[in-house]
Structure formats: structure tokens, C-alpha cells
Amino acid sequence: MTRQNNQTAATPQGARKSTGLRQVAAIAGVSTATVSRVLNNPHSVSEGLRTRVMMVIDQLGWVPNAAARALSSNRTGAVGAIFPTLGVGDFARAIDAMQDALSARNYLLLLARSRYDADLELVQARKLVERGVDGLILVGRTRSAEYEQFLDRLSIPYLNAFVYDEATPAPCVGPDNARAMAEMVDYLVSLGHRRFGMIAQTTRNNDRAAARRDGVRDALARYGLAIQPQAMAEGEWSIAEGRKLLRLTLEATPRPTAIICGNALLAIGAVLEAAAIGVAVPEDLSIVGYDDTEMMSELPTPVTTVRVASEQVGQCAADLIIDMLEGKSPVTGARIPSEIVVRQTTGPVPHK
């Protein structure tokens, strides 16, 4: 009795194992080519036909073999993306939009994280390529010679996100970081500020941070201004770092009236530390950031910042890499707009 039950229970499993493309096509009353189109390019068939084929697939419990499909089509339907960090600010919003855009075109997103480590990023890129991704979305454009040689040898397309440079061989999709920070300087100068400090994110393996720092310096130079060495601090991307570095910049003599922060976490830390040490914001000190996280607008003193259309970066990068895979021409990059969001951490220069 027990043996018979075991055999009966095993039958559906065996049937599922023997299910294949031909059986799905036969039951659905279509060709195997039509089943392939439903799976690989669902928008190329009618909704009714797509529903019928998918119903048969669901009833049979068939899961298409990705490896076999890759062998026959030379495609895996997966795009790899490497981000410095996955859970913060602009990157998190871009990843959400990127996955939605890729899914809409029947592609899978595979993510890796580099933590701004150039060697780790190259390792992750190699692993993604070894696993057969059809294309790569990378952040930034500054890489080691070894990394560049690896990318040059690839037979798959790649693009650079969160940076914009028309001169690079690979398309770029992102904001002009230097211009965005220059516009923030213009805004602060219009409020009467002439003494500036900056809490910059470390530029190690981070050309976006370098562009923001240089954008501030170049914009100040247009007004005949500069940041004192004592008022320039550089650190990692954390709130604690922002708190620590604010104290350092305020030791400069004369003390800055405006502090420009290179990312959201540094700006949040600076605002919190100013409150802790009794520096009134914006009456005594204006503080601005880059990126726009929810916390920046929810602090007791909401933070003025540069906001990047990060969702647009993610969607545009996803659409562009698929256009490159599908051989659409011409494929060019896109400069994604940014804007200054004025909140309560900025005000006129204090007259003291």
C-alpha cells in the first residue's frame, strides 16, 4: 500500500520533468516558435495568444531551462549592474526603476555591490560576465587600466550611469555632477555668502565625488572666491562622518557661513551636529547637500539639496542597454537633469 502511494505521488513529478517546449506547443495548439516568442518577446504576440500559452505552461508546471535557451539564442536575458552601495538614496531609487524597466522588456536584473573598492568592482564584473549577463550597467567612468582592458575585450555592451561625459567611448546616463554643484554655489552666493566650507565624499574610485568637488571650486573661482584648506574636509558616506567633519570645517578662521556637503548622509550629519553644538541653522550657518533622501525632508530642519532624477537614470540606463543589445542605432547617452530643492537649512549670510 505504501509502495503504491509512493509511485502515485511520484507520477506528477516525473511528468513535469518530461515536459518540454514541444509539449507546451502541442497542447496550446501553436508552434514551438510561438511559445518562444511568448517567453522571450511577449509583446510581439496578441494578449489572447499569450494568455493561452501561459495558461498551458502554468498547468503543466513547466519552468523553461534558462541554460538551454541561452545556448540556442546566445542570450541569457539578464543584465548585470554594479553599484557602490545598494540601500542608500539615489542608487536605491535608480535600482527600483531599473528593475521595473528591465522587467517590462522581459529582462532580469542581477546586482552586485563594490563599496567603492576598485578591485572588488572588477572581481564582481568578471563574475557577472562569467554568469552570462548580456550587458553591464556600471556607475561612473574612471577605472584602472586592467578594468578598462577587461571591458575592451568584452563582446557585450556596457554603459556608465550617474555620470555624464560625451567624450567617453561607452554611453553615459546621468547628471552633470560638476554643473549641479556649480548651480548650488550660484544659489548660495546669491544669498550673500562669501565664506565657504565643504565636506566632500572621498574621491577614491569615485569620479562623481571628484566632479562635485571640482564643480564647487570652479564656480567659486568665477566669483574670485576659494575654500580655505582648513574648511575643506573629505570622508566616507556616513552620518557620523558628517558630524565629525562639520566640527573640523568650523575650526577655520574666519569661520564659513555656508557648508556644502557632497552627499545626503554627510549633510544630515552636519545638520545634526550643528544642532548638537548650538550652531543655529540657517541663522548662523547654511548647510546644503547632494542627493535627496526622505530623511533630508523629515529632519526638524529640512535640508536644502541637489535632487537628481535618479528614477530617470535607472529607467534610461535599462532602456539604453537593451537598445544596445537589440542593435538599435544610433545609441547615445543622456544627461539627466538635476534641480536645487530649497528647504530650511539655507538663508541669507549672517551679519555679525
C-alpha positions as CSV (number, residue, x, y, z in Angstrom):
1,M,0.0,0.0,0.0
2,T,2.8,2.4,0.9
3,R,4.8,1.5,-2.2
4,Q,1.7,2.2,-4.4
5,N,1.2,5.6,-2.8
6,N,4.8,6.5,-3.3
7,Q,4.6,5.6,-7.0
8,T,1.4,7.6,-7.4
9,A,2.9,10.6,-5.7
10,A,5.9,10.4,-8.0
11,T,4.0,10.4,-11.2
12,P,3.2,14.2,-11.5
13,Q,6.8,15.0,-10.7
14,G,8.0,12.7,-13.4
15,A,5.5,14.2,-15.8
16,R,6.8,17.7,-15.0
17,K,10.4,16.5,-15.7
18,S,9.4,15.3,-19.2
19,T,7.5,18.4,-20.1
20,G,9.2,20.5,-22.7
21,L,8.7,23.2,-25.3
22,R,7.2,20.8,-27.8
23,Q,4.5,19.5,-25.4
24,V,3.5,23.1,-24.4
25,A,3.2,24.0,-28.1
26,A,1.1,20.9,-28.9
27,I,-1.3,21.4,-26.0
28,A,-1.6,25.2,-26.8
29,G,-2.1,24.4,-30.5
30,V,0.7,26.7,-31.6
31,S,4.2,26.3,-33.0
32,T,7.3,26.0,-30.8
33,A,8.5,29.3,-32.3
34,T,5.3,30.9,-31.0
35,V,6.0,29.6,-27.5
36,S,9.5,31.0,-27.7
37,R,8.1,34.4,-28.7
38,V,5.7,34.4,-25.8
39,L,8.6,33.7,-23.4
40,N,11.3,35.9,-25.0
41,N,9.3,38.7,-26.6
42,P,5.8,38.7,-25.1
43,H,4.8,42.0,-26.6
44,S,5.2,40.5,-30.1
45,V,2.1,38.3,-29.8
46,S,-1.5,39.1,-29.0
47,E,-2.8,39.2,-25.5
48,G,-5.1,36.3,-26.1
49,L,-2.4,34.1,-27.5
50,R,-0.1,35.0,-24.7
51,T,-2.7,34.2,-22.1
52,R,-3.4,30.8,-23.7
53,V,0.2,29.7,-23.9
54,M,1.0,30.9,-20.3
55,M,-2.1,29.0,-19.0
56,V,-0.7,25.8,-20.5
57,I,2.7,26.5,-19.0
58,D,1.2,27.1,-15.6
59,Q,-1.0,24.0,-15.8
60,L,2.0,21.8,-16.7
61,G,4.2,23.4,-14.1
62,W,6.9,23.9,-16.8
63,V,9.9,26.1,-16.0
64,P,11.9,26.8,-19.1
65,N,15.6,25.9,-18.9
66,A,17.5,29.2,-19.0
67,A,20.7,27.5,-19.8
68,A,19.2,25.7,-22.8
69,R,17.6,28.9,-24.0
70,A,20.9,30.7,-23.7
71,L,22.6,28.1,-25.8
72,S,20.0,28.4,-28.6
73,S,19.8,32.2,-28.6
74,N,23.2,33.2,-27.3
75,R,21.4,35.3,-24.8
76,T,20.5,34.8,-21.1
77,G,18.0,37.6,-20.8
78,A,20.0,39.0,-17.8
79,V,21.6,42.4,-17.4
80,G,24.3,42.9,-14.7
81,A,24.7,46.1,-12.7
82,I,27.3,47.1,-10.2
83,F,26.6,49.8,-7.6
84,P,28.9,51.2,-4.9
85,T,26.1,50.7,-2.4
86,L,22.6,49.3,-2.8
87,G,20.5,50.7,0.0
88,V,21.0,54.5,0.0
89,G,19.5,57.5,-1.7
90,D,19.8,57.9,-5.5
91,F,21.2,54.4,-6.0
92,A,18.3,52.7,-4.3
93,R,15.7,54.6,-6.3
94,A,17.5,54.0,-9.5
95,I,17.7,50.3,-8.9
96,D,13.9,50.1,-8.4
97,A,13.3,52.0,-11.6
98,M,15.9,49.9,-13.5
99,Q,14.4,46.6,-12.4
100,D,10.9,47.8,-13.5
101,A,12.1,48.9,-16.9
102,L,14.1,45.7,-17.5
103,S,11.2,43.5,-16.4
104,A,8.8,45.4,-18.8
105,R,11.1,44.2,-21.6
106,N,11.5,40.7,-20.2
107,Y,15.0,41.0,-18.8
108,L,16.3,40.0,-15.4
109,L,18.5,42.4,-13.3
110,L,21.5,40.9,-11.5
111,L,23.0,43.2,-8.9
112,A,26.5,43.4,-7.3
113,R,28.0,45.9,-4.8
114,S,31.5,47.3,-4.9
115,R,31.6,49.6,-1.8
116,Y,33.7,52.0,-3.8
117,D,36.5,49.4,-4.0
118,A,38.0,49.3,-7.5
119,D,39.5,45.8,-7.1
120,L,36.2,44.4,-5.8
121,E,34.3,46.0,-8.6
122,L,36.5,44.3,-11.2
123,V,36.0,41.0,-9.5
124,Q,32.2,41.5,-9.5
125,A,32.3,42.5,-13.2
126,R,34.2,39.3,-14.0
127,K,31.7,37.2,-12.1
128,L,28.7,38.7,-13.8
129,V,30.2,38.2,-17.2
130,E,31.1,34.6,-16.3
131,R,27.5,34.0,-15.4
132,G,26.5,35.1,-18.9
133,V,24.9,38.5,-18.5
134,D,24.0,40.1,-21.8
135,G,25.1,43.6,-20.8
136,L,26.6,45.6,-17.9
137,I,25.4,48.8,-16.3
138,L,28.3,50.4,-14.3
139,V,28.5,53.5,-12.1
140,G,31.0,56.2,-13.1
141,R,33.6,56.1,-15.8
142,T,37.0,56.2,-14.0
143,R,38.6,52.8,-13.8
144,S,42.0,51.1,-13.6
145,A,43.9,50.2,-16.7
146,E,43.2,46.5,-16.0
147,Y,39.5,47.1,-15.7
148,E,39.4,49.1,-19.0
149,Q,41.3,46.3,-20.8
150,F,38.8,43.8,-19.5
151,L,35.8,45.9,-20.7
152,D,37.5,46.5,-24.1
153,R,37.8,42.7,-24.6
154,L,34.1,42.1,-23.8
155,S,31.7,41.0,-26.5
156,I,28.8,42.5,-24.6
157,P,27.8,46.2,-24.4
158,Y,28.1,48.3,-21.2
159,L,27.3,51.8,-20.2
160,N,28.2,54.3,-17.4
161,A,25.4,55.5,-15.1
162,F,25.2,58.5,-12.7
163,V,27.8,60.4,-14.7
164,Y,27.6,62.3,-18.0
165,D,30.5,62.8,-20.4
166,E,30.1,63.0,-24.1
167,A,33.7,62.1,-24.7
168,T,33.8,58.6,-23.4
169,P,33.5,55.6,-25.7
170,A,30.7,54.0,-23.7
171,P,27.4,55.9,-23.4
172,C,26.8,57.8,-20.2
173,V,23.4,58.2,-18.4
174,G,23.4,60.6,-15.5
175,P,23.6,64.1,-14.2
176,D,26.4,66.6,-14.8
177,N,27.8,66.4,-11.3
178,A,30.0,69.5,-11.6
179,R,27.3,71.6,-13.1
180,A,24.8,70.6,-10.4
181,M,27.2,71.8,-7.7
182,A,28.1,74.9,-9.5
183,E,24.4,75.9,-9.6
184,M,24.3,75.3,-5.8
185,V,27.2,77.7,-5.4
186,D,25.4,80.3,-7.5
187,Y,22.4,80.0,-5.3
188,L,24.4,80.4,-2.1
189,V,26.3,83.4,-3.5
190,S,23.0,85.0,-4.4
191,L,22.2,84.8,-0.7
192,G,25.3,86.8,0.1
193,H,27.6,84.0,1.2
194,R,31.3,84.6,0.6
195,R,33.0,82.3,3.1
196,F,32.5,78.6,2.2
197,G,33.4,75.2,3.6
198,M,33.0,71.8,2.0
199,I,32.5,68.3,3.4
200,A,33.3,66.2,0.3
201,Q,32.9,62.5,-0.1
202,T,36.2,60.7,-0.7
203,T,37.2,60.7,-4.3
204,R,38.8,57.3,-4.1
205,N,37.3,55.3,-7.1
206,N,34.6,57.9,-7.2
207,D,34.7,60.3,-10.2
208,R,31.2,61.7,-9.3
209,A,32.5,63.0,-5.9
210,A,35.6,64.5,-7.7
211,A,33.3,66.2,-10.2
212,R,31.2,67.7,-7.4
213,R,34.2,69.0,-5.5
214,D,35.7,70.4,-8.7
215,G,32.4,72.0,-9.7
216,V,32.3,73.8,-6.3
217,R,35.9,75.0,-6.7
218,D,35.5,76.2,-10.3
219,A,32.2,78.0,-9.5
220,L,33.7,79.8,-6.5
221,A,36.7,80.8,-8.7
222,R,34.3,82.6,-11.1
223,Y,33.4,84.9,-8.1
224,G,37.0,85.3,-7.0
225,L,36.4,83.0,-4.0
226,A,38.0,79.9,-2.7
227,I,37.7,77.4,0.2
228,Q,40.4,77.7,2.9
229,P,42.3,74.4,3.3
230,Q,41.1,74.2,6.9
231,A,37.5,74.4,5.7
232,M,37.8,71.6,3.2
233,A,37.3,68.1,4.7
234,E,36.9,64.7,2.9
235,G,35.4,61.5,4.3
236,E,33.2,58.4,3.8
237,W,29.5,58.3,3.2
238,S,28.0,58.3,6.7
239,I,26.1,60.5,9.1
240,A,28.7,60.0,11.8
241,E,31.4,61.2,9.3
242,G,29.3,64.3,8.5
243,R,29.1,65.1,12.2
244,K,32.8,64.8,12.7
245,L,33.8,66.7,9.6
246,L,31.5,69.6,10.4
247,R,33.4,70.3,13.6
248,L,36.7,70.4,11.6
249,T,35.4,72.8,9.0
250,L,34.1,75.2,11.7
251,E,37.6,75.5,13.1
252,A,38.7,77.5,10.1
253,T,39.3,81.2,10.7
254,P,37.3,83.1,9.7
255,R,34.5,80.6,10.1
256,P,32.5,79.6,6.9
257,T,28.9,80.9,6.7
258,A,27.9,78.1,4.2
259,I,28.9,74.4,4.2
260,I,28.5,72.4,1.0
261,C,28.2,68.6,1.6
262,G,29.0,66.0,-1.1
263,N,26.2,63.6,-0.4
264,A,23.0,63.2,1.7
265,L,24.4,61.3,4.7
266,L,27.2,63.9,5.1
267,A,24.6,66.7,5.0
268,I,22.3,65.0,7.5
269,G,25.3,64.5,9.9
270,A,26.3,68.1,9.5
271,V,22.9,69.4,10.3
272,L,22.5,67.1,13.4
273,E,26.0,68.1,14.7
274,A,25.2,71.8,14.2
275,A,22.2,71.4,16.4
276,A,24.2,69.5,19.0
277,I,26.9,72.1,19.4
278,G,24.5,75.1,19.4
279,V,25.1,76.5,15.9
280,A,21.8,77.9,14.6
281,V,20.9,76.7,11.0
282,P,20.4,78.8,8.9
283,E,20.8,81.9,11.1
284,D,24.5,81.3,11.8
285,L,25.3,78.7,9.2
286,S,23.8,77.5,5.9
287,I,24.2,73.8,5.1
288,V,23.4,72.1,1.7
289,G,23.7,68.6,0.4
290,Y,23.6,66.5,-2.8
291,D,21.0,63.8,-3.4
292,D,17.6,63.9,-1.8
293,T,16.7,61.1,0.7
294,E,13.5,61.0,2.6
295,M,15.3,61.8,5.9
296,M,16.5,65.1,4.5
297,S,13.0,66.4,4.2
298,E,11.9,65.0,7.5
299,L,14.6,66.4,9.8
300,P,13.5,69.1,12.3
301,T,15.3,71.5,9.9
302,P,14.8,70.1,6.4
303,V,17.9,70.2,4.2
304,T,18.4,72.2,1.1
305,T,19.9,69.9,-1.5
306,V,20.6,69.0,-5.2
307,R,18.0,66.5,-6.3
308,V,18.8,64.2,-9.2
309,A,16.1,62.4,-11.2
310,S,17.5,59.1,-10.1
311,E,14.5,57.1,-11.2
312,Q,15.0,58.5,-14.7
313,V,18.7,57.5,-14.5
314,G,17.6,53.9,-13.7
315,Q,14.9,53.7,-16.4
316,C,17.0,55.3,-19.1
317,A,20.0,53.1,-18.4
318,A,17.8,50.0,-18.6
319,D,16.2,51.0,-21.8
320,L,19.5,52.1,-23.3
321,I,21.4,48.8,-22.5
322,I,18.5,46.8,-24.1
323,D,18.6,49.1,-27.2
324,M,22.3,48.3,-27.4
325,L,21.6,44.6,-27.1
326,E,19.0,44.8,-29.8
327,G,21.3,46.6,-32.2
328,K,19.3,49.8,-32.4
329,S,21.2,52.8,-33.8
330,P,22.2,55.4,-33.0
331,V,22.6,54.7,-29.3
332,T,23.8,57.8,-27.4
333,G,23.9,58.7,-23.7
334,A,21.6,61.1,-21.9
335,R,22.2,63.9,-19.5
336,I,19.7,63.6,-16.7
337,P,18.5,66.8,-15.1
338,S,19.1,67.9,-11.6
339,E,17.5,70.7,-9.5
340,I,18.1,72.6,-6.3
341,V,15.4,71.9,-3.7
342,V,15.4,74.8,-1.3
343,R,14.4,74.0,2.3
344,Q,15.1,75.4,5.7
345,T,18.9,74.9,6.1
346,T,19.8,77.9,3.9
347,G,19.3,81.5,4.4
348,P,21.0,84.9,3.9
349,V,24.5,85.4,5.1
350,P,24.5,86.3,8.8
351,H,25.5,89.9,9.5
352,K,27.7,89.5,12.6
